[in-house]
Amino acid sequence: MPRPAVPHRSNLRREIAALAARMIAEDGVTDYGFAKRKAARQLGAVNADELPNNAEIEAEVRTYLAVFQDEEHLERQLALRLAAVEVMRELEPFRPYLTGAVLEGTAGRYSEVEIDLFPESAKEVEIFFLNNDVVYEHREPRRNQPDGPEAILVFDWGDIPIRLRIYSPDVERLSRRGSHGARQMERARLSVVEALVNDSTPAIAAGIQP
């Protein structure tokens, strides 16, 4: 006998998105799919059409950060973008792009700075790190991703975690899907990130004046 479906609740989809957003903002969960599946289990949802899409979750993340982490979020976002600028300047020969939550403005307390690189060879980046005594961890990417990264390097810049995805230069002009949904992943060169930092610094400084 098939299991009866949970009666539809008009706000269940929103409840799932809101709970997933809290997990992302407060608990450091980075996988939107995992967050919404866990939220759905906790709320008793069993139907696929009750699950929010990733755009709905991202909207709830923005709302959560604005309501519960407003000033903290703005200060953390600025710190992450400043770190991104510093790292991108160091790695400028390897064509760095900022991407992910730090660029989108949805970075929470535990977010990494995500940077894509397009060097002639992934080995060039690792040699650069070794020559400059940068302690890093090499992680193998999943091999089932079309035009995916050739290598992933993670390290700390002060107390800020950095994740570098290293791609073939042939991939630079290709659009790629974001990790949080089907839409195209945004990327920004150094000049754009510097402009974001310059635009946000006066407002944050004004907000923390005694």
C-alpha positions in Angstrom: 0.0 0.0 0.0 1.5 3.4 -1.0 2.3 5.7 1.8 -0.2 8.6 2.0 1.2 12.0 1.1 1.5 14.7 3.8 -1.3 17.2 3.3 -0.1 20.2 1.4 0.5 23.3 3.4 0.7 26.6 1.5 3.6 27.8 3.6 5.6 24.6 3.8 7.8 25.4 0.8 8.7 28.8 2.4 9.3 27.1 5.8 11.7 24.7 4.2 13.6 27.5 2.4 13.7 29.5 5.7 15.1 26.6 7.7 17.6 25.8 5.0 18.7 29.4 5.0 19.3 29.3 8.7 21.5 26.3 8.3 23.5 28.0 5.6 23.9 31.2 7.6 24.4 29.8 11.1 25.8 26.3 10.7 28.2 26.7 7.8 26.3 24.5 5.4 27.4 25.3 1.9 25.5 22.8 -0.2 22.0 24.2 -0.9 20.7 20.8 -2.0 21.8 19.2 1.3 20.4 22.0 3.4 16.9 21.9 1.8 16.7 18.1 2.0 17.7 18.2 5.7 15.2 21.0 6.3 12.5 19.0 4.4 13.1 15.9 6.6 12.9 18.0 9.8 9.6 19.6 8.7 8.1 16.3 7.5 7.9 17.1 3.8 7.8 14.1 1.5 6.7 15.5 -1.9 9.2 16.9 -4.4 7.0 19.8 -5.3 7.2 21.0 -1.7 10.9 21.6 -2.0 12.0 25.2 -2.8 14.4 25.8 -5.6 17.8 27.3 -4.9 16.8 30.8 -5.9 14.1 30.7 -3.2 16.7 29.5 -0.7 19.1 32.3 -1.7 16.4 34.9 -1.2 15.8 33.5 2.3 19.5 33.6 3.0 19.6 37.3 2.1 16.6 37.9 4.3 18.0 36.0 7.2 21.4 37.8 7.1 19.6 41.2 6.9 17.4 40.5 9.9 19.7 38.5 12.2 23.3 39.3 11.2 22.9 42.8 9.6 25.9 44.7 10.9 27.9 41.6 11.5 27.2 40.4 8.0 28.2 43.6 6.4 31.5 43.7 8.4 32.2 40.1 7.6 31.4 40.6 3.9 33.8 43.5 3.7 36.5 41.4 5.5 36.0 38.6 3.1 36.1 40.8 0.0 39.3 42.6 1.3 40.9 39.2 1.7 39.8 38.3 -1.8 41.4 41.5 -3.2 44.7 40.7 -1.4 44.8 37.1 -2.7 43.8 38.1 -6.2 46.5 40.7 -6.4 49.1 38.0 -5.4 47.7 35.6 -7.9 47.1 38.2 -10.7 49.4 36.3 -13.2 47.0 33.3 -13.0 43.9 35.3 -14.0 41.8 35.2 -10.8 38.1 35.7 -10.6 36.1 36.0 -7.4 32.9 33.9 -7.4 30.4 32.3 -4.9 28.8 33.8 -1.8 31.4 36.5 -1.2 30.7 38.0 -4.6 27.0 37.5 -4.4 26.7 39.1 -1.0 25.3 36.0 0.8 28.4 35.0 2.7 27.7 33.9 6.2 29.9 33.4 9.3 31.6 30.3 7.9 31.9 31.1 4.2 35.0 30.6 2.2 36.4 33.0 -0.3 36.0 31.2 -3.6 38.4 32.2 -6.4 38.7 30.6 -9.9 42.1 30.7 -11.6 42.9 30.1 -15.3 46.7 29.6 -15.5 48.6 27.9 -18.3 49.2 25.0 -16.0 47.9 24.1 -12.5 51.4 23.2 -11.5 52.4 26.8 -12.0 50.1 27.8 -9.1 51.5 25.1 -6.8 55.1 26.0 -7.6 54.2 29.6 -6.8 52.9 28.6 -3.5 55.9 26.4 -2.7 58.3 29.2 -3.6 56.4 31.6 -1.4 56.1 29.2 1.6 52.3 29.1 1.4 50.9 26.2 3.4 48.0 24.7 1.4 46.0 21.5 0.9 45.6 20.0 -2.5 42.1 18.4 -3.1 41.2 16.3 -6.0 38.0 17.6 -7.8 35.2 15.4 -8.9 36.0 14.1 -12.3 32.4 13.8 -13.6 32.1 17.6 -14.1 32.3 18.8 -17.7 34.9 21.5 -17.9 35.4 21.2 -14.2 38.5 22.3 -12.3 41.8 20.5 -12.7 42.7 21.0 -9.0 41.4 22.6 -5.9 43.7 24.3 -3.4 42.6 25.4 0.1 44.5 27.5 2.6 44.0 30.2 5.2 44.6 33.9 4.6 44.9 35.1 8.2 41.7 33.7 9.7 39.8 33.6 6.4 39.5 30.3 4.5 40.3 30.5 0.8 39.3 27.9 -1.9 41.0 28.1 -5.3 39.6 26.2 -8.2 42.1 25.9 -11.0 40.8 25.5 -14.5 42.3 25.1 -17.9 42.6 28.4 -19.8 40.3 27.1 -22.4 37.4 27.1 -19.9 37.8 30.8 -19.0 35.3 32.0 -21.7 32.8 29.3 -21.0 29.8 29.9 -18.8 29.5 27.5 -15.9 26.7 26.5 -13.6 26.7 27.6 -10.1 27.0 25.1 -7.3 23.7 26.3 -5.8 21.5 25.9 -8.8 21.1 25.8 -12.6 21.8 29.5 -13.2 25.1 30.6 -14.6 27.8 31.3 -12.0 28.9 34.9 -11.8 32.6 35.7 -11.8 34.4 39.0 -11.2 37.9 40.2 -12.0 40.0 42.1 -9.5 38.9 45.6 -10.6 35.2 44.7 -10.0 36.0 43.4 -6.5 38.0 46.5 -5.7 35.0 48.6 -6.7 32.7 46.6 -4.4 35.1 47.1 -1.5 35.3 50.9 -2.2 31.6 51.2 -2.5 30.9 49.4 0.8 33.6 50.8 3.0 32.1 54.3 3.6 28.7 52.9 4.5 30.1 50.4 7.0 32.4 53.0 8.5 29.5 55.4 9.0 27.5 52.6 10.7 30.2 51.9 13.3 30.9 55.5 14.3 30.3 56.1 18.1 
